[in-house]
Amino acid sequence: MRRTSRTRIRNALVRLLAGATVGALAGLAVAQAAPSATAATGSAVTVSGRGEFKDMKFTVSQTKNLTSQAVTVSWTGGTATTFAGTQFNTDFVQIMQCWGDDDGTVPTNPGPSRTQCQYGASPTTNRTSWPGNALDDTRQVFYSADPTNYGQDNRYGAANPNAGGEVPFKSVDGTTITTNTQNNALFNYNTTNEIDFARTGTNGTGKEYFEVQTANEAPHLGCGEPVSTDGVTRPRSCWLVIVPQGHLDLDGKPYADTSQVNAGSPVSSTNWKNRIAVKLNFNSVGTNCALGADERPTTGSELVADAMTSWQAQLCSTGKVYGYTELGEPDTRSRLTSDASSTGMAFTTRKLGADAGTTAPSGTTTYAPVALSGAVIGFTIERRAKSDAPDSIKKLAGTKVESLRLNARLVTKLLTESYRNSPWGSIINGTVAKGYGWAKNNPAGIASDPEFIALNPEFQYLSVAETPATDTDLITSLGHSDTARAIWQWILADKDARQFLAGVPDDDGMRVNPYYSTNKDLNPTGIAFDPSSTDDYPKSDPWCTVPPGSDAPSTATQCMTDFHPYVDDMHSGALHTRRADTLWKSSWDALSSPQAYKSPGPQTVGSRFIITITDAASAARYGLQTAQLENSAGKYVAPTAAGLTAAAATASGSGVAEITPDSATAKAAYPLAELVYAAVRPGKVSKAARQDYAALLRYASGTGQILGADPGKLPEGYAPLSTKLRAQTVKAADALLAYTGPTSTDGGGSADGGGTNTSGGGPSGSGGTADGGTTGGTGTGTPADGASATPSVKASFDGGKALETTAAGNTPADPANPLRYAVPAGAALGAVAGVGAPFAGGRRLSVASAVAAVRRLRVRRGWSRPRGGAANG
């Protein structure tokens, strides 16, 4: 029965309220984060196996200065994994994260108790396609009264000699779960970082990317929380534990059953005795900034987020406290224009007045380059060979694809929802829904697109389940950003992509989704799509349906924002791509109350396919593979430091030089590189604020440009600024110190009576020096950093410099602390997300119409970015 308008309105209000509530809580969590660090190259550890695995060597790429991120776990000397159909059979590797002190059971390789390991939340009971069973990927164990039995569990015996049971999980706060551990309240298959099945190749080697979690993502592990021992406070260390599974059965004899996986949980005593433990040392979770210190606000581009949160931690130790609020660049420029006194310093890739319909404010605006990064196409793709694939491909089954080539037209196809299975259910068994004839002859997804295969030939032999959960779209973030604008500009710079948008089929006859056509005669809305003025990722297709095969009622329709949910920022996109979780709630749960769609969890091991638009720093943080993109010179370039630097050399424009895809014609230039500038309107802030911002710029241009994992260094995913750009930043710092025009006090602003936009000079573009000079300050003793440190593309790592940790808290002396935005901004985001969230059945209100009103705010104050992503049901 059709719902009434009143019912639809009521449900919309329920979604808004529910979303606002969830968002407010998320915003509160945003205000409680951990200090930033990125991949280190000098703290790798290699450990040997023992027993039947004595010839295996396991290497963990980073073990110090950890935050929530990915580390590489690789191994050699193993026996090739065998398979029972699609299930793993023998000789695979399992990995987990644990807390606690050494339990003393293996003197030669200290490690934790098995009761303190996050393991056993795999979706065995939820998915028939999962490649395991109820034993090897849970905490269930065998018992036996026979002490000579290889599989006897020596700690959790039972009265029945042949009974089964579970190894309890003990949380860091003492909470202990003894039964139904697979569905426990502390971690589930959407949040656990356990790796149940990792393949060893035919050459005896293997590699996995393991998501390390701090106390923010896994409070029950407590990794990185300050712990005091004998009067000394340090972040709690944890463990990465590797359990190799071999080809022996629980009785010690060779496993002969080729129909299913070798039984036995890694936390059973049988397998646990072979565990390999590697200690993990974390940066402190909590604030490094002294309570009561004045905080200087900074706001803006997500591209600078990882760098800024790294710099914050080091600057706090010198008495300089800088807040950071993540906000889309267009909104950042608007805010700096209208409310410069409370905004303080803003991060942007374009100057004020660059946006259509806006003008630069009167008075001086000082710009300083601070970071060089860019947008990337990140992915997690595993090979699943077709039955007719050559043996060379079949031998690679389950391994990760390390490189892709993409051109602008292929990315256009993804962003415009043009693959046949993107509007899921519009074509079923040859039956085409009204208005979707354009999709009938299009490839189902990018993996079967002849244009894609021509660039990536091995995909002709790979099998991909082409659904909204795999290769029909990109995971994209909600809201307006200069990154989205740069991608559309890259697309417009390509003739083939422009023609495709205009309605010209590609060489194989694929056609654009008409809702994105730049030809108004083809666009069903009667209005041409204009990518030249687009700075977000619109989901314009209004398609809604009950997903085929879901058994959901006719009222429980899903639309394009359900099939392809937004993430709240690029970091979240990277995190969910690492987890292989598209967030599509595709499974109808008729037993829930109320009935609703739920997430099936991450994609199945060995056949993952997920792609996203993210930033280079987030991709590096989570170990994502990144695509080589075609630049204006016709070359495919990866987002390496060299590619970013080559692009930066092509930047053009006075004062605030921009990297534009059409002008980045150097053969080595990465086409989506972006320069981030710090912008300050000195006439709108106090002298003390200008001094503090000058100190930040001097640091950012010096030590802040040295790549490394220590707090204060430049994280991986950035390229150090050139000497010329660093000198420009120092000059801008001098300009802030030398400014003598009308100014405001901390409590308010006054009109700036003159001057022009400057990019390094003194007032009105003159004065100042470029020799590094001395920092301004307020008597805190901050050293002059200037350009004394020489940036290097070689990462540094010295084990980390301990920073004094104090209890988390607000800054009493700063009523304008941007933390105040966390909860209301979260509520606003939640309300908008609630419009499209499947809290109830029925058609969704359009999210696209609300996107323009969203201001994406995330707050950092000497802490790292929250690393949990959206919750999944």
C-alpha positions in Angstrom: 0.0 0.0 0.0 1.3 3.4 -0.9 2.5 5.5 2.0 0.8 8.8 2.7 2.6 12.1 2.5 2.2 12.5 6.3 3.9 9.1 6.9 6.8 10.0 4.6 7.3 13.3 6.4 7.1 11.6 9.7 9.7 9.0 8.7 12.0 11.8 7.3 11.8 13.6 10.6 12.6 10.4 12.5 15.7 9.8 10.2 16.8 13.4 10.7 16.5 13.1 14.5 18.1 9.7 14.6 20.9 10.9 12.3 21.4 14.0 14.3 21.7 12.0 17.5 24.2 9.6 16.0 26.1 12.4 14.4 26.3 14.3 17.7 27.8 11.3 19.4 30.2 10.9 16.5 31.1 14.5 16.8 31.8 14.0 20.5 34.1 11.1 19.6 35.8 13.3 17.0 36.9 15.6 19.8 38.7 12.7 21.5 41.4 11.6 19.2 45.0 10.4 19.3 48.4 11.9 18.2 49.4 11.4 14.6 52.1 9.3 13.1 52.7 7.7 9.8 54.6 4.7 8.3 58.1 4.4 9.5 60.9 2.6 7.7 63.3 2.1 10.6 61.4 0.1 13.1 60.7 -3.1 11.1 61.0 -6.4 13.0 61.7 -9.9 11.7 60.9 -12.9 13.8 61.4 -16.6 13.0 58.8 -19.3 13.4 59.4 -22.5 15.4 58.4 -26.2 15.4 57.0 -27.2 12.0 57.2 -23.5 11.0 60.9 -23.0 11.9 61.8 -22.1 8.3 59.3 -19.3 8.1 60.4 -15.7 8.8 57.8 -13.0 9.5 58.5 -9.2 9.0 56.3 -6.4 10.4 57.1 -3.2 8.6 56.6 -0.8 11.6 56.5 -1.4 15.3 57.1 2.1 16.8 55.3 5.4 16.7 52.1 3.7 15.7 48.6 5.1 15.6 45.6 3.7 13.8 47.0 2.8 10.4 48.1 -0.2 8.4 51.4 -2.1 8.7 52.7 -4.7 6.3 53.1 -8.2 7.5 55.2 -10.3 5.1 56.7 -13.8 5.3 59.0 -16.2 3.6 59.9 -19.9 3.9 56.3 -21.1 4.0 54.4 -23.9 2.3 52.0 -22.9 -0.4 48.4 -22.7 0.7 46.0 -25.3 -0.6 42.3 -24.9 -1.3 39.2 -26.9 -0.9 37.1 -25.3 -3.6 36.8 -21.7 -2.5 37.7 -22.5 1.1 41.2 -22.5 2.4 42.4 -26.0 3.1 46.0 -26.1 4.6 49.0 -23.9 5.2 47.7 -20.3 5.7 48.5 -17.5 8.2 46.2 -15.9 10.8 47.0 -12.5 12.4 45.5 -10.6 15.3 46.1 -7.7 17.8 46.4 -8.3 21.5 47.1 -6.4 24.8 48.9 -7.3 28.0 52.2 -8.2 29.4 54.3 -11.3 28.4 52.5 -14.4 29.7 55.9 -16.2 30.1 54.9 -19.3 28.1 57.5 -18.8 25.3 60.7 -17.4 26.8 62.3 -17.1 23.4 59.5 -15.1 22.0 57.6 -13.1 24.6 53.9 -12.5 24.0 50.5 -12.0 25.5 47.9 -14.4 26.8 45.5 -15.8 24.2 42.6 -14.5 26.3 43.6 -11.0 25.5 43.5 -11.2 21.7 40.9 -9.6 19.4 39.9 -12.6 17.4 36.8 -14.7 16.6 34.3 -12.2 15.2 34.4 -13.5 11.6 31.0 -13.8 9.9 31.0 -17.6 9.7 27.3 -17.7 10.8 26.3 -14.9 8.6 27.8 -15.8 5.2 28.0 -19.1 3.4 30.7 -17.9 1.1 33.2 -17.2 3.9 36.2 -19.4 3.3 36.3 -20.9 6.8 34.2 -22.8 9.4 33.1 -22.4 13.0 36.5 -23.5 14.3 39.4 -21.9 12.5 37.9 -18.4 12.5 36.3 -18.3 15.9 37.4 -18.8 19.5 35.9 -22.3 19.7 38.2 -25.1 20.7 38.2 -28.9 21.1 38.6 -30.7 24.4 39.7 -34.3 25.0 40.4 -36.3 28.1 43.3 -38.0 26.3 46.5 -36.2 27.4 48.4 -37.6 24.4 45.9 -36.1 21.9 47.7 -33.4 19.8 44.6 -31.3 20.0 43.9 -31.3 23.8 43.3 -27.8 25.1 45.2 -27.6 28.4 43.5 -24.6 30.0 39.7 -24.7 29.3 38.8 -28.3 29.9 35.2 -29.6 30.1 33.5 -32.4 32.0 32.5 -34.1 28.8 35.7 -35.6 27.3 34.7 -34.7 23.7 33.0 -31.4 24.5 33.7 -28.1 22.8 34.0 -24.7 24.3 35.4 -21.2 23.8 38.5 -19.4 24.9 37.3 -16.3 26.8 38.2 -12.8 25.8 39.4 -10.5 28.6 39.2 -6.7 28.0 41.8 -4.3 29.3 39.2 -3.0 31.8 38.6 -6.5 33.1 35.4 -7.3 31.3 35.5 -11.0 30.4 33.3 -12.7 27.8 33.1 -16.4 28.2 30.3 -17.5 25.8 29.1 -16.4 22.4 32.4 -14.6 21.8 31.8 -14.4 18.1 28.9 -12.0 18.7 30.4 -10.2 21.7 29.6 -6.6 22.5 33.1 -5.3 22.3 34.1 -6.1 18.7 32.3 -7.6 15.7 33.0 -8.5 12.1 32.6 -4.9 11.0 35.1 -3.5 13.5 37.6 -6.3 14.2 41.0 -6.1 12.5 41.7 -9.8 12.6 43.0 -11.6 9.5 41.6 -15.1 9.5 43.1 -16.3 6.2 46.2 -15.0 4.6 47.6 -17.0 1.6 51.1 -18.3 1.1 52.1 -18.3 -2.5 53.7 -21.0 -4.5 57.1 -19.5 -3.8 56.6 -19.7 -0.1 56.0 -16.0 0.5 53.0 -13.9 1.5 52.0 -10.4 2.4 49.1 -8.8 4.2 48.2 -5.2 5.3 47.1 -5.3 8.9 45.0 -2.4 10.3 46.5 -1.5 13.7 44.0 -0.1 16.1 44.4 2.3 19.0 42.3 2.7 22.1 40.0 5.0 20.1 39.0 2.2 17.7 39.4 -0.7 20.2 38.9 0.5 23.7 39.0 -3.1 25.0 42.6 -3.4 23.9 43.7 0.1 25.2 46.7 0.4 22.9 48.3 3.8 23.3 46.5 4.8 26.4 48.8 6.4 29.0 49.9 3.9 31.7 51.9 4.7 34.8 54.5 2.2 36.0 56.9 3.1 38.9 56.0 6.8 38.4 56.7 6.8 34.7 53.9 7.3 32.2 54.1 5.8 28.8 51.6 4.8 26.1 50.4 1.2 26.6 52.2 -1.2 24.2 50.3 -4.1 22.5 51.2 -7.1 20.4 50.7 -8.2 16.8 50.4 -12.0 17.0 50.8 -14.3 14.0 49.6 -17.9 14.1 50.6 -20.0 11.1 48.3 -22.9 10.3 50.0 -25.9 8.7 49.1 -29.2 7.2 48.9 -31.3 10.4 45.6 -32.3 11.9 44.8 -32.0 15.5 46.1 -35.5 16.2 49.5 -34.5 14.7 49.0 -36.5 11.5 48.9 -34.9 8.0 45.5 -33.4 7.3 44.0 -35.5 4.5 40.6 -34.0 4.1 40.6 -31.9 1.0 36.9 -30.9 1.2 37.2 -28.3 4.0 39.6 -26.1 5.9 42.0 -27.6 8.4 40.1 -27.4 11.7 41.4 -25.6 14.7 41.1 -22.1 16.2 44.4 -20.2 16.4 43.7 -19.5 20.1 43.4 -23.2 20.9 46.4 -24.5 22.8 47.3 -26.7 19.8 47.9 -23.8 17.5 48.7 -21.1 20.0 52.0 -22.8 21.0 53.2 -21.9 17.5 52.3 -18.2 17.8 54.8 -15.5 16.9 54.4 -12.2 18.8 55.8 -8.8 17.8 55.6 -6.0 20.3 53.9 -2.8 19.1 54.7 0.6 20.5 52.1 3.4 20.1 52.0 7.1 20.2 50.0 8.3 23.2 46.3 8.4 22.8 45.3 11.7 24.5 46.3 15.3 24.4 50.0 16.3 24.4 49.1 19.9 25.0 49.4 21.5 28.4 46.0 22.4 30.0 45.3 26.1 30.2 47.4 27.1 27.2 46.0 29.5 24.7 45.0 27.7 21.6 45.3 29.2 18.1 42.6 27.9 15.7 43.4 26.6 12.3 40.8 25.4 9.8 40.5 23.9 6.4 41.7 21.4 3.8 41.7 17.7 4.6 44.8 17.5 2.5 46.9 19.0 5.3 45.2 17.0 8.1 47.8 14.4 8.7 50.7 16.9 8.5 49.0 19.4 10.8 48.2 16.8 13.4 51.8 15.6 13.4 53.1 19.2 13.7 50.6 19.9 16.5 52.0 17.2 18.7 55.6 18.5 18.5 54.6 22.2 18.8 52.6 21.4 22.0 55.8 20.3 23.7 57.3 23.8 23.0 54.3 25.6 24.5 52.5 26.4 21.2 48.9 25.0 21.1 47.2 24.9 17.7 43.7 23.5 17.1 42.7 22.1 13.8 39.2 21.9 12.3 38.8 19.9 9.1 36.5 21.7 6.7 36.0 21.6 2.9 38.1 24.3 1.1 35.2 26.2 -0.4 33.5 26.6 3.0 36.9 27.4 4.5 37.4 30.3 2.1 33.8 31.5 2.8 34.5 31.4 6.5 37.8 33.2 6.3 36.2 35.9 4.3 33.2 36.5 6.6 34.7 35.6 10.0 38.4 35.9 9.8 38.9 36.8 13.5 37.6 33.5 14.8 38.9 31.4 11.9 42.5 32.5 12.4 44.6 30.5 9.9 42.9 28.7 7.1 44.2 26.0 4.8 43.2 26.2 1.1 44.5 25.3 -2.3 43.0 28.5 -3.9 43.0 32.2 -2.9 40.0 34.0 -1.6 37.7 35.2 -4.3 38.5 32.3 -6.6 35.1 30.7 -6.3 32.3 31.6 -8.7 30.2 34.4 -7.3 32.7 35.5 -4.6 35.2 38.3 -4.4 38.3 38.6 -2.3 37.8 40.7 0.8 39.5 44.1 1.1 42.7 44.3 3.1 45.7 42.1 3.3 45.6 38.3 3.1 48.9 36.5 3.6 49.4 33.1 1.9 52.1 30.6 2.6 52.6 27.1 1.0 52.7 24.4 3.7 52.0 21.0 2.1 52.2 19.2 -1.2 50.0 16.2 -1.6 47.1 15.2 -3.8 44.1 13.0 -4.5 44.5 9.4 -5.4 42.4 6.5 -6.5 43.1 3.9 -3.8 42.0 0.3 -4.0 42.0 -3.2 -2.5 41.7 -5.8 -5.2 42.4 -9.5 -4.9 42.8 -11.9 -7.8 40.1 -14.6 -8.4 41.0 -16.4 -11.5 38.5 -17.5 -14.1 38.3 -21.2 -14.8 40.0 -20.8 -18.2 42.8 -18.5 -16.9 46.3 -19.6 -17.6 48.3 -21.3 -14.8 50.4 -18.2 -14.3 47.3 -16.3 -13.3 45.8 -19.1 -11.3 49.0 -19.3 -9.2 48.3 -15.7 -8.1 44.7 -16.4 -6.9 44.0 -14.6 -3.7 47.0 -12.2 -4.0 46.5 -8.4 -4.2 46.7 -6.4 -7.4 49.5 -3.9 -6.8 49.0 -1.5 -9.7 46.3 -0.2 -12.0 46.2 2.3 -14.8 43.3 4.6 -15.1 42.5 7.4 -17.6 40.0 10.2 -17.2 37.2 8.6 -19.2 37.3 5.4 -17.0 37.1 7.6 -13.8 34.3 9.5 -15.5 32.4 6.3 -16.0 32.6 5.4 -12.3 31.7 8.9 -11.1 28.7 9.1 -13.4 27.2 5.7 -12.3 27.3 4.6 -16.0 28.1 0.9 -15.6 25.1 -1.4 -16.1 25.0 -2.7 -12.6 25.4 0.7 -10.9 21.7 1.4 -10.9 21.2 -2.0 -9.3 18.1 -3.8 -10.5 17.3 -1.6 -13.4 18.1 -4.5 -15.8 17.1 -8.0 -14.6 17.5 -11.0 -16.9 17.3 -8.8 -20.0 14.2 -6.9 -18.7 15.0 -3.2 -18.8 13.3 -0.6 -16.5 11.8 2.4 -18.2 14.5 5.0 -19.0 17.4 2.7 -18.5 17.9 1.4 -22.1 21.1 3.3 -22.2 22.6 0.8 -19.7 21.6 -2.4 -21.4 24.8 -2.8 -23.5 27.2 -1.2 -21.1 29.7 -3.3 -19.2 28.4 -4.5 -15.9 31.4 -2.9 -14.1 34.8 -1.5 -14.8 36.5 -5.0 -14.5 34.7 -6.1 -17.7 35.1 -2.8 -19.5 37.3 -3.4 -22.6 38.9 0.0 -22.2 39.9 -0.9 -18.7 41.2 -4.4 -19.7 43.3 -2.8 -22.5 45.1 -0.8 -19.9 45.2 -3.7 -17.3 45.4 -6.9 -19.4 45.4 -9.4 -16.5 41.7 -8.6 -15.8 40.6 -10.5 -18.8 41.4 -13.6 -16.7 40.0 -12.4 -13.4 36.4 -13.0 -12.2 34.7 -10.1 -10.3 31.2 -10.2 -8.9 30.1 -6.9 -10.5 27.6 -5.4 -8.0 27.3 -2.0 -6.3 29.6 -3.6 -3.6 32.5 -4.0 -6.0 33.5 -2.3 -9.2 30.6 -0.2 -10.5 31.4 3.0 -8.6 34.0 4.8 -6.5 33.6 5.4 -2.7 33.4 9.1 -2.4 33.1 11.7 0.4 30.2 14.0 1.1 30.5 17.7 0.7 32.4 20.3 -1.3 36.1 20.2 -1.7 38.9 21.4 -4.0 39.9 17.8 -4.4 36.6 17.0 -6.1 37.0 20.2 -8.2 40.5 19.0 -9.3 39.1 15.7 -10.4 36.4 17.2 -12.5 39.0 19.6 -14.0 41.2 16.6 -14.9 38.2 15.0 -16.6 37.4 18.2 -18.5 41.0 18.4 -19.7 40.6 15.1 -21.5 38.9 15.1 -24.9 37.7 11.5 -24.6 36.1 12.2 -21.2 34.5 15.4 -22.4 32.9 13.7 -25.4 31.7 10.8 -23.3 29.9 13.3 -21.0 28.4 14.9 -24.0 26.9 11.6 -25.1 29.4 10.2 -27.5 29.8 6.4 -26.9 33.3 5.1 -26.3 35.0 2.9 -28.8 33.0 -0.2 -27.6 29.7 1.5 -27.5 29.4 2.3 -23.8 27.2 5.3 -23.1 27.1 7.8 -20.2 24.3 7.8 -17.7 22.1 10.5 -19.2 21.6 12.2 -15.7 25.2 13.3 -16.0 25.2 14.3 -19.6 26.5 17.7 -20.4 24.1 17.7 -23.4 20.8 19.1 -22.0 18.9 17.3 -24.9 20.1 14.0 -23.5 19.8 14.8 -19.8 16.3 13.8 -18.5 16.3 16.8 -16.2 16.5 19.1 -19.2 19.5 20.8 -17.6 23.0 20.0 -18.7 25.4 18.7 -16.1 28.2 21.2 -15.7 31.4 19.6 -14.4 33.3 22.9 -14.7 31.5 24.3 -11.7 31.3 21.0 -9.8 33.2 20.6 -6.6 31.5 17.5 -5.1 30.5 14.0 -6.2 26.8 14.3 -7.1 24.6 11.2 -7.2 22.2 12.5 -9.7 20.5 9.3 -10.9 17.1 9.1 -9.0 16.8 5.3 -9.5 15.2 3.4 -6.5 14.1 -0.2 -6.2 13.9 -3.2 -4.0 17.3 -4.8 -4.4 17.0 -8.0 -6.5 17.2 -11.2 -4.4 16.9 -9.4 -1.1 13.4 -10.8 -0.2 12.6 -7.3 1.2 9.0 -6.0 1.0 7.9 -3.7 -1.8 8.0 -0.7 0.5 11.7 -1.2 1.4 13.2 0.4 -1.6 16.8 1.5 -1.8 18.2 4.3 -4.0 21.6 5.3 -5.4 22.8 6.7 -2.1 21.9 3.4 -0.4 23.7 1.3 -3.1 26.7 3.7 -3.0 26.8 5.4 0.4 28.9 8.5 0.9 31.7 8.5 3.5 32.2 11.6 5.6 35.7 12.4 4.3 38.6 10.9 2.3 40.2 9.3 5.4 37.1 7.3 6.0 37.1 6.2 2.4 40.7 4.9 2.8 39.8 3.1 6.0 36.8 1.3 4.6 38.7 0.4 1.4 41.4 -1.1 3.6 38.7 -3.1 5.4 37.1 -3.9 2.1 33.7 -2.6 3.3 31.6 -0.6 1.0 29.0 0.2 3.7 26.2 -0.9 1.5 23.5 -2.4 3.7 22.5 -5.1 1.2 21.0 -7.8 3.4 17.4 -7.7 4.5 16.9 -8.7 8.1 13.3 -9.9 8.5 14.0 -11.0 12.1 15.1 -7.6 13.4 12.7 -5.2 15.1 12.0 -3.1 13.2 12.9 -5.0 10.0 15.7 -3.3 8.2 18.6 -3.7 5.8 21.9 -4.6 7.5 25.5 -4.7 6.4 26.9 -8.1 5.4 30.4 -6.9 6.6 33.6 -6.8 4.7 34.0 -8.6 1.3 35.1 -12.2 1.2 38.8 -13.0 1.6 40.5 -13.7 -1.7 38.0 -11.9 -4.0 37.9 -8.3 -2.7 37.4 -5.4 -5.1 36.9 -1.9 -3.7 38.0 1.5 -4.9 37.9 5.0 -3.5 38.9 8.6 -4.0 41.1 9.5 -1.1 44.1 11.7 -0.3 47.7 10.4 -0.7 48.4 10.6 3.1 45.4 8.5 4.0 46.2 6.0 1.3 49.8 5.7 2.7 48.5 5.4 6.2 46.4 2.4 5.4 48.7 0.9 2.9 46.3 1.2 0.0 47.5 0.5 -3.5 47.1 3.5 -5.7 46.4 3.8 -9.4 48.7 5.4 -12.0 46.7 8.2 -13.7 47.1 9.5 -17.2 48.4 13.1 -17.3 48.2 15.8 -20.0 51.4 14.4 -21.5 49.7 11.1 -22.0 51.9 9.4 -19.4 50.6 7.2 -16.5 52.1 8.5 -13.3 51.8 7.3 -9.7 51.4 9.7 -6.7 55.0 9.4 -5.6 57.0 12.2 -4.1 58.7 12.6 -7.5 55.3 12.8 -9.3 53.9 15.3 -6.8 57.1 17.5 -7.0 57.1 17.4 -10.8 53.5 18.6 -10.8 54.2 21.4 -8.3 56.8 22.8 -10.7 54.0 23.4 -13.2 51.9 25.5 -10.8 50.8 28.8 -12.2 49.1 32.0 -11.0 50.2 35.1 -9.0 50.6 34.8 -5.3 48.7 31.5 -4.8 50.0 29.3 -7.6 47.7 26.4 -8.4 48.4 23.1 -10.0 45.9 22.5 -12.8 45.6 19.2 -14.6 45.6 20.8 -18.0 48.8 22.8 -17.4 50.6 19.9 -15.6 52.2 18.8 -19.0 55.5 17.6 -17.6 55.8 13.9 -18.4 56.6 13.0 -14.8 53.8 15.1 -13.3 51.1 13.4 -11.3 47.8 15.0 -12.5 45.9 15.3 -9.2 48.7 16.9 -7.1 47.6 19.9 -5.0 49.5 22.6 -3.1 48.0 23.6 0.2 48.4 27.2 1.5 48.0 28.6 4.9 46.0 31.9 4.7 45.7 34.6 7.3 44.1 38.0 7.3 46.5 39.7 9.6 44.3 42.8 10.1 41.6 40.6 11.7 43.7 38.9 14.3 45.8 40.1 17.2 49.6 40.7 17.3 50.0 37.7 19.6 48.0 35.5 17.1 50.2 36.7 14.2 53.3 35.8 16.2 52.0 32.3 16.9 50.9 31.7 13.3 54.3 32.9 12.1 55.9 30.3 14.5 53.7 27.6 12.9 54.8 28.6 9.4 58.5 28.7 10.3 58.1 25.2 11.8 56.1 23.9 8.8 58.8 25.2 6.4 61.6 23.7 8.3 61.5 20.5 10.4 57.9 20.0 9.3 59.1 19.2 5.8 61.4 16.3 6.8 59.7 13.0 6.1 59.5 10.8 9.2 57.3 8.9 11.6 58.1 11.0 14.7 55.5 13.5 15.9 56.4 16.8 14.2 57.8 15.3 11.0 56.1 15.2 7.6 54.0 12.0 7.2 54.2 9.6 4.3 51.9 10.7 1.5 53.4 14.2 1.2 56.3 15.5 -0.8 58.6 18.0 0.8 58.2 21.5 -0.5 60.9 22.9 -2.7 63.5 25.3 -1.4 61.7 28.1 -3.3 58.3 27.3 -1.7 59.9 27.0 1.7 61.5 30.4 1.3 58.1 31.8 0.3 56.6 30.4 3.6 59.4 32.0 5.7 58.7 35.2 3.9 55.0 35.0 4.7 55.9 34.4 8.4 58.0 37.5 8.3 55.1 39.4 6.8 52.9 38.4 9.7 55.5 39.6 12.2 56.1 42.9 10.3 52.4 43.7 9.8 51.6 47.2 11.1 48.1 47.9 9.7 44.9 48.1 11.7 44.4 45.0 13.8 41.9 43.3 16.0 42.3 42.0 19.5 41.6 38.4 20.5 38.1 39.3 21.4 37.1 40.8 18.1 38.0 42.3 14.8 38.2 45.7 13.3 38.3 46.7 9.7 41.6 46.3 7.9 42.3 49.6 6.3 44.2 48.7 3.2 46.8 46.4 1.8 46.6 43.7 -0.8 46.9 40.0 -1.0 50.4 39.0 -0.2 52.3 35.8 -0.5 55.4 36.3 1.5 56.0 40.0 1.7 55.5 42.4 4.5 52.4 44.6 4.7 51.0 45.5 1.3 53.3 43.0 -0.3 56.6 44.6 0.9 59.0 44.3 3.7 60.1 41.3 5.7 63.0 39.0 5.0 63.5 35.6 3.6 66.4 34.3 5.6 64.5 32.4 8.2 64.9 35.2 10.8 63.7 34.5 14.3 60.3 33.4 15.3 57.8 35.7 16.9 56.4 34.6 20.1 55.0 35.3 23.5 58.0 34.5 25.7 57.6 30.8 25.4 61.1 30.2 24.2 60.1 28.6 20.9 63.3 28.2 18.9 63.7 29.8 15.5 63.3 27.0 13.0 63.2 28.9 9.7 64.5 26.9 6.8 67.4 25.5 8.8 66.3 21.9 8.4 66.7 20.5 4.9 63.8 18.4 3.6 64.6 15.0 2.4 62.6 12.3 0.6 64.3 9.8 2.8 62.2 9.1 5.9 63.8 9.6 9.3 63.0 7.5 12.4 64.8 7.5 15.7 62.4 5.5 17.8 60.2 8.5 18.7 60.7 11.4 21.1 58.5 11.0 24.1 56.2 13.9 24.7 54.7 14.6 28.2 51.1 13.5 28.3 48.5 15.1 30.4 44.8 14.3 30.9 42.5 15.2 28.0 40.6 18.5 28.5 39.4 21.7 27.0 41.4 24.9 27.0 39.9 27.1 29.7 41.6 30.3 28.4 40.2 29.9 24.9 36.4 30.3 24.7 36.6 30.2 20.9 38.1 26.7 21.0 36.9 24.9 17.8 36.0 21.9 19.9 32.7 23.6 20.3 31.9 22.7 16.7 32.3 19.0 17.1 28.9 18.0 18.5 26.7 20.4 16.5 28.6 19.7 13.3 28.2 15.9 14.0 24.5 16.5 14.6 24.2 18.3 11.3 26.1 15.7 9.4 24.1 12.9 11.1 20.8 14.7 10.2 21.8 14.9 6.5 23.1 11.3 6.5 19.9 10.2 8.3 17.8 11.3 5.3 19.4 8.6 3.2 20.0 6.0 6.0 17.8 2.9 5.9 16.3 3.4 9.4 12.9 2.6 7.7 11.7 1.3 4.5 10.3 3.3 1.6 11.7 5.8 -0.8 14.4 8.1 0.3 14.4 11.9 0.4 17.1 13.2 -2.0 20.4 13.6 -0.3 21.8 15.4 -3.3 19.7 18.5 -2.5 21.1 18.7 1.0 24.7 18.2 0.2 25.3 21.9 -0.6 24.2 22.8 2.9 26.6 20.5 4.7 29.7 21.9 6.3 32.0 19.0 7.1 33.7 19.9 10.4 36.3 17.7 12.1 38.3 18.9 15.1 41.9 18.2 16.0 43.7 19.5 19.0 47.1 18.0 19.3 45.6 14.6 18.7 45.4 12.3 15.7 42.4 11.9 13.5 39.7 9.6 14.9 40.2 6.2 13.3 37.0 4.2 13.4 34.9 5.2 10.4 31.2 4.9 10.2 29.5 2.3 12.3 28.0 -0.6 10.6 25.0 -2.6 11.5 
